[in-house]
Amino acid sequence: MTDADIETLLFANEAFYVAFAAGDMAAMRGVWVEGAPITCAHPGAPPLFGVDSVMESWRSVLSQPPPIACEGAVGSVVGGAGTVLCYERIGGRYLFATNLFRLQTGRWRMFHHHAGPTSGKPEDRSDAGGPI
């Protein structure tokens, strides 16, 4: 695992949140793997399996997207799989998310998203001297 691997994984994760915040269904679909099973678990909802049910759920969410921002993202890569753990800030409250990716034709593509309530929030690293 190199810094470049993590950087490109975090870029793919950010593309997911940009599509989410913009309510852009085409961009959202472009983030997910093609031709492979996908899953999703929205907060308080049962898990979704397969492209049709997952994309239908995103059509509904993106029809009125909440003001969302990804914070405190941490990525890891093992072989062709990547994991990003992050906080989703919606207004003044936070959810915690797990986003799973795999390399597909040289690009990180999501195959699972799960977000749920948390009592935590991202650490304030503004005085740590590094990137926030």
C-alpha positions as CSV (number, residue, x, y, z in Angstrom):
1,M,0.0,0.0,0.0
2,T,1.4,3.3,-1.0
3,D,0.4,6.9,-0.3
4,A,-0.7,7.2,-3.9
5,D,-3.0,4.2,-3.4
6,I,-4.6,5.8,-0.4
7,E,-4.8,9.2,-2.2
8,T,-6.7,7.7,-5.2
9,L,-9.0,5.8,-2.9
10,L,-9.9,8.9,-0.9
11,F,-10.4,10.7,-4.2
12,A,-13.0,8.1,-5.2
13,N,-14.6,8.4,-1.8
14,E,-14.8,12.2,-2.3
15,A,-16.4,11.7,-5.7
16,F,-19.2,9.7,-4.0
17,Y,-19.9,12.6,-1.6
18,V,-19.7,15.2,-4.4
19,A,-22.3,13.3,-6.3
20,F,-24.4,12.9,-3.1
21,A,-24.3,16.6,-2.2
22,A,-25.0,17.7,-5.8
23,G,-28.0,15.3,-6.2
24,D,-26.3,14.0,-9.4
25,M,-27.7,10.6,-10.1
26,A,-25.4,10.0,-13.2
27,A,-22.3,10.8,-11.1
28,M,-23.6,8.6,-8.3
29,R,-24.1,5.6,-10.6
30,G,-20.6,6.2,-12.0
31,V,-19.0,5.7,-8.6
32,W,-20.3,2.2,-8.2
33,V,-18.9,-1.0,-9.7
34,E,-20.3,-2.4,-12.9
35,G,-21.4,-6.0,-13.4
36,A,-20.8,-7.1,-9.8
37,P,-23.0,-7.3,-6.7
38,I,-23.5,-4.1,-4.7
39,T,-25.0,-3.4,-1.3
40,C,-26.1,-0.4,0.7
41,A,-27.5,0.3,4.2
42,H,-29.0,3.7,4.8
43,P,-29.5,4.9,8.4
44,G,-32.5,3.2,10.0
45,A,-33.3,1.2,6.9
46,P,-32.9,-2.5,6.0
47,P,-30.0,-3.4,3.8
48,L,-30.4,-3.3,0.1
49,F,-28.9,-5.8,-2.4
50,G,-28.3,-5.4,-6.1
51,V,-28.0,-2.6,-8.5
52,D,-31.7,-2.0,-9.0
53,S,-32.7,-1.6,-5.4
54,V,-29.5,0.3,-4.4
55,M,-29.9,2.8,-7.3
56,E,-33.6,3.2,-6.7
57,S,-32.8,4.2,-3.1
58,W,-30.2,6.7,-4.3
59,R,-32.8,8.2,-6.8
60,S,-35.0,8.8,-3.8
61,V,-32.3,10.2,-1.6
62,L,-30.9,12.4,-4.4
63,S,-34.3,13.9,-5.3
64,Q,-33.8,16.1,-2.2
65,P,-30.2,15.6,-1.1
66,P,-29.3,16.7,2.4
67,P,-26.5,19.2,2.9
68,I,-23.8,16.5,3.4
69,A,-20.0,16.7,3.9
70,C,-17.5,13.9,4.4
71,E,-15.1,14.5,7.3
72,G,-12.3,12.7,8.9
73,A,-11.9,10.1,6.1
74,V,-9.3,7.4,6.7
75,G,-8.5,4.9,4.0
76,S,-6.8,1.6,3.8
77,V,-5.9,-0.6,0.9
78,V,-5.2,-4.4,0.8
79,G,-4.6,-5.8,-2.7
80,G,-7.5,-4.7,-4.9
81,A,-9.8,-3.8,-2.0
82,G,-10.1,-0.4,-0.3
83,T,-12.0,0.7,2.9
84,V,-12.8,4.2,3.8
85,L,-14.2,5.1,7.3
86,C,-15.5,8.6,7.7
87,Y,-18.0,10.9,9.3
88,E,-21.0,12.3,7.4
89,R,-21.9,15.8,8.6
90,I,-25.5,16.6,7.9
91,G,-26.3,20.0,9.4
92,G,-25.1,19.9,13.0
93,R,-25.2,16.1,13.4
94,Y,-23.0,13.2,12.4
95,L,-23.4,9.8,11.0
96,F,-20.5,7.3,10.7
97,A,-20.0,5.6,7.3
98,T,-18.1,2.6,6.0
99,N,-17.5,2.7,2.2
100,L,-15.9,-0.3,0.5
101,F,-14.3,-0.1,-2.9
102,R,-12.5,-2.5,-5.3
103,L,-10.3,-1.8,-8.3
104,Q,-12.2,-2.2,-11.5
105,T,-10.4,-1.4,-14.8
106,G,-7.8,0.7,-12.9
107,R,-10.3,2.8,-10.9
108,W,-11.6,2.5,-7.4
109,R,-15.3,1.7,-7.6
110,M,-17.7,1.4,-4.6
111,F,-19.5,-1.9,-3.9
112,H,-20.8,-1.2,-0.4
113,H,-22.0,1.9,1.6
114,H,-23.2,1.8,5.1
115,A,-24.0,4.8,7.3
116,G,-25.6,5.0,10.7
117,P,-25.9,7.0,13.9
118,T,-22.9,7.7,16.1
119,S,-22.2,9.6,19.3
120,G,-18.8,10.5,18.0
121,K,-17.5,13.2,15.7
122,P,-14.3,13.8,13.8
123,E,-11.3,14.8,15.9
124,D,-10.2,18.4,15.8
125,R,-6.8,18.1,14.2
126,S,-6.4,21.8,13.3
127,D,-3.4,22.1,15.6
128,A,-1.7,18.8,14.5
129,G,0.3,20.5,11.8
130,G,-0.8,18.1,9.1
131,P,-3.8,17.8,6.8
132,I,-7.2,17.9,8.3
